Amino acid sequence: MHRLKKIALIVFTGAALMVSCKKDNKNTDIKPREISFKKEGELKLFKADGTLIKQLDIEIADNDYETETGLMHRTSMPDNQGMLFIFKDEQPRFFYMKNTVLPLDIIYINSANKVVSFIENAEPFNEDSLPSNEPAQYVLEVNAGLIKKWNIQVGDSIEFTRS
């Protein structure tokens, strides 16, 4: 009986290996699930003189997983949406576009809610470091071209609320 169990185990293991190693697996057509926007707050952008530039719905990234993944794997985002990264402290920040399909504008914001620098038209999938040039506590990512369209400048500011 013991020998029969061994043989059955060997046959089962071999069959499992053959199935798992099969190259023409029919699951190759599985597509990744689209990540949908999750409104977690609202953000207003202001010119240095206090004039409202734009109001956005925002998704908030404020933990390790969310800040590491950001907008990776997203295929679209309306111009009235963005992602706000919230960090516990103000320091030089470095972002990159690994696994990011969308071209983005990246806006670095200090602890006083003032824009300190930005990167326009960050190239999708580019893993080069995109530094803040000044210490930042917040980072806002929006679709590429919106910094120019909205005429965002260093010294402009934000105000945001969580939902």
N, C-alpha and C positions, 0 to 999 in steps of 0.2 A: 504493500500500500504506500509506504514511504517513497519508493522509487516511482510509482505512478504519479504522485504529487509533484516530484521533481520534474518529470517529463512534461506534465501539464504546465508547470511554471515556465519551463524553457520555451515551449510552444507558444504560450500566451505572450511572453516577453518578445519573442521573435516577431510574432504577428503585429504587436504594438509598434515595434521599431520600423517594420516595413510600412505600416500605415503612416506613421509620423514623418518618415523620411521620403515619402512619395513626392516626386518633383512636380507632377502635373496635378497638384492638389486643386480642387475646384474652388477653394476659398480665395483664390488670387484676385477675384473680382470684387472683393469686399472693399468698400471705400470708407475712409474715416468719416466719422459723424461730424457734421458742421457744428461748430461751437456758436451758440447763439448769445446775443447781447443780453446782459442782465442789468437793468437799471438799478443802481444803488445810491444814486444821488444826482444833484444838479450842480453845475459849475458855471459861473459867470466870469467872462474875461472883460477887463476894463483897460482903457487907455490910461496913461499916467495922470491925465487931468480928471479922471473919474467917469468919463463917457463910456457907456456900455458898448462893447464890441460885439459880443455874442454870448448866448446862453446855450449850454450843452447838457444833454443827459450823459451821465458818466457811470462807468463800471469802475469799481475801486479795487486796487491791488494793494493790500496792506499786510500780507503774510509772506513767508518765504516762498511757498509754492506759487502763489499768484504773481509775485514780483519776478520770479524766475521764468514763468511762462508768458505773462503779459498777453499780447495779441497774437502770439504764435498760432499758426494753422488757421487763422481767420481768413476768409476769402473776400469779405466785403464789410464795409461799415459806412452807414450814412454820415453825411457831413455834420449833422447835429449831435453826433455821439463821439465819445472819446474814452480813454482809460486814464485814470489818475492813480499814480503810484504814490503811496504815502509811506515815508520812512520815519523811524523814531527820532532821527537826528539829522542835522544839517552837515553835509560833507561833500567833497567832490564825488560826482556820480559818473558811472561809465555804463552806457547801454550798448547793445549790439542787436543785429537783425536776424540772428540764427532762427531758422524755421519760421520766419515771418514773411508771409506771402504778400502782404500789402505794403506799398511804399508809404512811409510815414513822415510826419513832421514831429520832432521831439522838442518839447519846451521844458527847460529846467527852471525851477522856481524855488526861491529861498524860504526860510522860516517866517519871513515877514510877508509872504505871499506875493513877492515881486519877481517878475521874469528876470533871470540873470544871464541866460544864454539860450540858444536853440540850435537845432540841426534841421535843415530843410531837406526834404526829399531823400530820406535815409533809404538806401538801396535794399530791396528784399534779399534775404538769405545772406547778406554780407556780415561776416563775423568780426570785422574790424571794430575796434573800440571807438565809441562816440562819446567823448568826454564832455562834462558840463562846463568846464573852464572856470567855474566859480562854485563854491559850496551850494548845494541844493538839498531841500528836504522833500520836495514834491517834483514829480515829473508827469507832464501831460502829453499823451500821444494822441494825435489826430491824423486824419488823412493828409497825405502829401499835397502841398500846394496851398493849404489853408493859412499858413503863416503869412505868405505873400498876399493872398486874397483878403485876409482880415487886417493886414498891415500891423502884425504883432511886432513890438519893439522891446528891447531891454528897458526895464523900468515900468512896463505895463504890469497889471496885477490880476490876481484871481480871488474869487470868493466861492466857497463851496459848502453844500450841505449834504448830509447823508439822508437817504430815504428812511 
